[in-house]
């Protein structure tokens, strides 16, 4: 499992920085913001334990909330977190100078750690085992986990729309019907997840017998090797993997946008990635959830290319950050992939409407793909 962990602990000024705009909160008995319960030791880099007068506070919290442990996927679902991860490294590097974990914007860093995982099942297990508090995950995996855990998670936001493409080395595939009688390479880590269900639904819409398309489930590395070494081939890949393959081999072209095919068929967007949190964490740390969502939305906006980041090149630019944290193999691929990653930030009632439309289609096609039934209203954070 590929992992990168960035760990940062909140100190005294974090509570003041974040809570200034959120209204006062009564400190726990025996502790206060000035007690500095979660400082980072300059010698070891590890959190110092609370003093006797701070015994009521966990080591990675302020008197406002416990900092969330976060996990993201290494594919497009995690791309939007790259700036948040960079801010964390900056906060760590400048901790000795400022005495508090601050971002380059002068704001308090509000995440305990961020871990990058390669598979939805790893994220699901981490949430179920309470190893993480907030995670970026595939939308169908989120619904399935909600059902499996009897509502132990809630969805906070949609962070990624459609990112799936059919690529071809050749010129025989121009629409979905052209896949009949052909072999399609598909990434094995997406079997049972959104890509498989989306593909099956779209193929079924052509009245094609699904057996007419031979799907070979391979690792992304195996797909790249086959497509590069063979004279002809067809595969399904998400961005940025699809972008990387086309950059590597100019003979490979984008044949079909499955996102476009979905929107043409259903008349609605294709929500593929989302951010969820453990219900217990949400209930105990409402300020933590809101602080994270604010920082995460800014991170997505930065990576997409806002007024600030669109002017940057080199260190700190979105392509550099996306490559730096392993979401793309290099800066060149990242620069081409980011516009195709369909990064978004949809919350509240709009989030619920988009997801319910999608889940209804998945339920009709394959109920077990979302845990056997449509999620209850309690699944949707911030919706009354």
Secondary structure, DSSP 4 states (H G I P E B T S, - for coil): ----EEE----HHHHHHHHTTT---PPPTT--GGG-TTPBPTTT-SBPPP-GGGTTS-TTB-SS-BPEEEEEESSHHHHTTHHHHHHHHHHHHTHHHHSS-B-TTSPBP-EEEEEEES-HHHHHHHHHTTS-SEEEEEHHHHHHHHHHTTS-EEEEEEEE---EEEEEESS--SSGGGGTT-EEEEEGGGTTSHHHHHHHHHHHTTT--GGGSEEEEE-HHHHHHHHHHSSSEEEEEETTHHHHHHHH-TTEEEEEEHHHHHHHHHSS----EEEEEEHHHHHH-HHHHHHHHHHHHHHHHHHH--TTGGG--STTSHHHHHHHTTSSSSHHHHHHHHTTS-EEEE-HHHHHHHHHHHHHHHHHH-GGGGTSSPPPGGGBTT--
